[in-house]
Amino acid sequence: MIISSSTDYREAARRRLPPFLFHYIDGGAYAEHTLKRNVEDLAWLALRQRVLKGVGDVDLSTTIFDEKLSMPVALAPVGLTGMYARRGEVQAARAAEAKGIPFTLSTVSVCPIDEVQSQSRRPIWFQLYVLKDRGFMKDALERAWAAGIRTLVFTVDMPVPGARYRDAHSGMSGPNAPLRRVLQAFTHPAWAVDVGLLGRPHDLGNISAYRRQKTKLADYIGWLGANFDPSIGWSDLQWIRDFWKGPMVIKGILDPEDARDAVRFGADGIVVSNHGGRQLDGVLSSARALPAIADVVKGDLTILADSGIRSGLDVVRMLAQGADGVLLGRAFVYALATAGQKGVENLLDIVAKEMRVAMTLTGARSISDISRDSLVRQLEKPA
């Protein structure tokens, strides 16, 4: 199969992965309207082509949280990444390091903090959920800081798990789920050997380190459901802000008022995100929510965005809407599932090439040249 885009990697991943894993990463909440809007609304943002602008060398580099990045992209936190390739979080972190960008480790990763950071010479970022078990949160923060991690991504848009209907149909959850997963593994032998056998242990590494016992995939949904905390407010996060001395990023902002609250709280950054359409179906796409948020907090903190980004063109579109950088999620997991570290490195090369083409043909020599003037404003998809 010829690989030339993230779409190709998605199809390759679909073929290689057992259905429960493919649909877990590919699906969204409820009827998946927001999942579709994330992609469609970005595609509707028409770039403003300019010619004869004397654009020679295009510089993709930028600085975020005092880190020099080769391009304004970081790999997003994705749960269970270690199930998509052998020790998947380690391979993804190495790919990010090789391409000069950050990798963000999920709370619910297969590989624990210490393992992943020890395999990367570049400090990774760490993502944490709001959980009832404050002991776990404190333990995770302490282990992350001790490992040399300095950027914390705090996810706030998951006080309760979204209803992901695909998971029940695919075998990730629902009746006889463990048996269905085993049967699917037998019909996908390449994955079964490489990850199923050689990628062990298959537990939630960070949670197991705290509990001093294995937290297996079968415990995953139940543990999350029992530990999410819908009662938490901004004041409940103050102890984390006081503890964490590095950059703290609030992930899951879709409303300008929440963005203002993040500034008042003292966050260093936000991620404009609807969790990839995996939480509340029917909300705005990140692309549509971003401009209003940028209008009120641009310059007060760093604005990152995710959800729906599949290409370098999408990265440029998000920057034009007001983001300082983006988080790439599903796209890198498809590449990881297909070809491991090399797949992720190749995908990042594709994204960089697509960005250079888009910037050259919109007259942008550097990231700072990308603005709303890079878009054709009069072309707008109906809300």
N, C-alpha and C positions, 0 to 999 in steps of 0.2 A: 504494500500500500504506500502510495506517495504521500508524504507529509509536508504540507506547505502552509498550514494555518491551524488555529486552535480547533476549528470545526473538524479537521482531519483527525486531530488527536482525540476528539470526543468520540468519533466513530470507532477509532482503534481501541479506545478504552472500553466502549460498549461490547466489542467482540471479546476482549480478553477477560473482563471482570465477571464474576458471578452476578446475576441480576440484583441481589440484595445490596451489593456494594455500588453498582452502577447507579441504580435508582436513588440510593441514599444521597449521593453527591449531585445527581442530575435533577432531582425533584424539588418541589416547593410545597407550600402550605395550601390546603383546601383545593380549590380549582386551579391554582397556579396562575391566576391573572397577573399578579404582581411580578412573578418570575418572568412572564412573557413581556410585560411592560418594561422591565429593566433593560432588556435587549432592544426592544422595538423603539423605545423613546430615544435611546442613544443613536440608533440608526437614523432616526428622523432629524437629528441635528446635522444640517448641511454645512459642510466646511466651505469657507469663502476662498475660492481659488484665485491666486494672484500670480502674474507672470512677469518675467524680466525684472525681478526684484534684487538681482545680484546676490542671491543666497549661495555662498560657497560652502565652507565647512559648517555643518550643523552640530551644535553642542547640546547633547541631551542631559548633561550632568546638572545636578542641583544639590542643595544642602537642606536636610530636614533634621531637626533636633541636633544640630551641630555635627551631623554625620554627612560625609561626602558620598553621594550616590551617583552611580553611572547614569541613571535615568530616574525619573520621579515615580518609581514603582517599588512596592514591597510585596512579598508573598503574604497573603492573608492567613489568619488562623483558621484551620479547617480540622474539625474533629475526626479522629480515626485515620489520619493520613497514613499512619503506619500499616494500615490494612490494604493500601493500594499499591504498595511496592515494599520489598523487603527492607525493614527499618526505614520506612518512608520519610519520616520527619528528618532523619539524618541525611538522607540523600537530597531532600529538598533544601535543607540548610546549606549543604555543600554546593549545590547548584547556585543558590543565591549568592554565596560568598564568591564563587568563581566569576559571577557576572556583576559584582559590586553593588548589590542591593541587600536590604534586610530580609530575613525570614522571621515570621511570627509564629511561635509555638502555641498551640491551643492548650487550654486547661485539660481537655479530654483527648490528649495525644496518646498514642501507643508508647512511644519512646519518652522516657522522663526527661525533665529539664537537664539534669547533669549529663546524661548520655549525649543529648543533642548539642549542648554548648561545648562539651569537650571535643566534639568532632568538627567544630567550626572555629576558625581563627578570628572571624568577625563576630562581635557580640550580637546575639539574636535578640528579638523582641519577645515578650511573653504576654499572652492574653489570659485574663482572669474573668470568671463570671461572678455575678452577685449570688452568693450562696448562703443558706441558713447556717451551715457549719463554718463558723468564723475561725475555728481552730484550723481547718483545712486551708482557708484563705491565708491566714497568717503564716502557716507552714510553707505554703507555696511561694508567698512573697519573700520569705526569708531564704528559701533555697534558690530562688531566682537571683536575688541580690548577691548571695554568696558565690554563685556561679559566674558572676560578672555581667549579668543582664542589667541594663539601665533604663530601657524603655518599656513601660507597662501599658498594654492596651486593655482597657476595662470595658467589657461588653455589658450594656445596660438594657438591651431590647429583648431580653429573654427572661422576664420574671416568671413566665409559665412557658412550657414547650408549645410550639405551634402544632396544629393538626396536620400531619404529613401523611396523607392517605396512601401515597405510593409505597410507603414503608410497610404497611400492612399487607399490601398485595404482593410485594417483592420478597418478603421473608425476613426483612430486618426486624419486624415486629409482627404481632398477630398470632393466630393459632398455629401450633406446630412449627414455630419459627426456627428453633435450633435444628430440627430434622431437615427442614427445607434448605437451610444454609449448607448443611453437609452434602445433601444431594446435588446442590448447585456446584459445590466445589468439585465433585467428581466429574461433572460435565465441562469443567474449565481447568484441565490438568496443568497447563502452563502456570496459571496463577496458583493452583493448589500446591505445586511443588515449590515454586520460588518464594511465595509469601506464606501460604498455609503451613508448610513444613519447615522451611528454612528461615522464615521471618519471625519465629517465636522469640520471646513470649508475646502472646496476644492479650495483653491486659491494658488497662488504662494506667500507664506508668506513674503519673503524678499522684493519682488517687491511691494507687497501691502503695506507693512510698509512704504516704501519710497513714493509711489504715494498717500497714504492716501485714497485708494479705492481698492476694490477687483480686483485682476487680475485673472480671472477664466481660466480654462483649455481651453475654446474656444479662449481666447486671447493669449494663450501660444506661438503658432507658429508665429503668426503675430508680437508679441512683440519682440521675438528673432530676427526674420528676419529684423526688422526695426532698431535694435540696435547693431548688429554685425558690426565691423569696420575693413574692409580689408586694410585700409590705414595705420594702426599703425605699427611702427617700434620699435626697442629696445630703442631708445632715448625717445619715448613716455611713456615708463614704468618707467622712472627714478623717477618721482614724487611718484610712489607707493613704489619703493625701499627706497626712502628717508623717506616716512611716516611710513612704516612697519618696526618695530624694531626687530621683531622675525624672525624665519626662513622663507625664501621665496623660493618656489619650482616652477619651470617652467615645466608645463605638456604639452606634445605633441611633444617631440623631437624624430626625427627619423634619423637625419643626424649628423655625427661627427662635421661638421663645425658649425651647430647650437648649438651643445653641447659646443664647444669652445666659441661661442658667449655668452652662458649662464654663463660660468666661468668669462669672461671679464666683463659682466654686474654686477656680484657680487651675483649671485644666490647661495643659500645654497644647493640646490638640483635640480635635474631634474627628470621627469618621462618619460622614454622611452615608447612611446605610439602612436598608430594610432587611438585613440579614440574608441577602440573596433571594428575597421572596419566600423565605422559609418560616416566617413567623405570622404576621397579620396580613392575610391576603386582602387586596383591595386598596392598600395604601399607595401613596405616590411612589413612582420610581425614584431612585437616587438622582438620576439625571434631571428630573423635573423638580425635585425638592432643592437641589443644590444652589441655584442662583439666588433664591430668597434668603437662604442661610448665609451665603457669601456676602450679600448686601449688608447684613447686620453685624457680622463678626470678622470679616476679612481684615487681617492685620492685628487682631487681638489674640489670635492663636493660630496654630497650623491646621489647615483644613485638608483632610484626606477624604477620599470617597471610594466606595466599592459598590458591587451589585450590578451585574450586566456587562462588565468589561470583558471583552473577548479578543481585542486586537489593539495594536498600536494606534489605530485611528480612534478607537474609543478612549484611549488614554488622553489623546489630544483634545477630544471633545470634552472630557471631564475637566481638564485644565482650563479650557476656554470658558467653561461654566463657572469657574471660580475655585477649583481645587488646587492645592499646592502639590498634591501627589495622589496616587491611587493604590489600593490594595487589590491584588490579583488573586482570585480564589479558585473557582471551578476550573478555569482554563489551565492552571498549573497542575491541578490534580489529574486531569485527563492526560496530560503529558507525562506526569510521574507514573501513572498506571501503565502507560504504553511502553516507556523506555527508561524509567528510573531517572537518575540524576542527569544523564545525557539528554533525555527527553525534555526535562525542565530547562536545561541550558539552551537547547535548540529553540524551544518556545520563546525564551527571553530574547534570543537573537532575532527571531521573527518579529516580536513586538518592537524591538529597537529599530529594525529596518523599516517597519510600517510607520513608526513615528518619524523617521528621517524623511520618508517620502511625503508624509502629510505636512510636516513643517516646511520642507522645501517648497511645496506647491501652495502653501498659504503665506509664504514670505517670512517665516519665523526662523531666525538664526539660532536662538537660544530659548530655553524654557520661559524666561521672563518676557519674551515677545509674544507668547500665546495669551490671548485675551478674548473677550466677547466679540471683538472686531474680527476674530478668526472664523466666526460663524456668519451664515446668512440669516439675519434675524427674521426676515419676513416669512420664512418657511417654517411653519409650526404645525405639528400634528395636533388635531383637536384633543382637548383634555378628556 
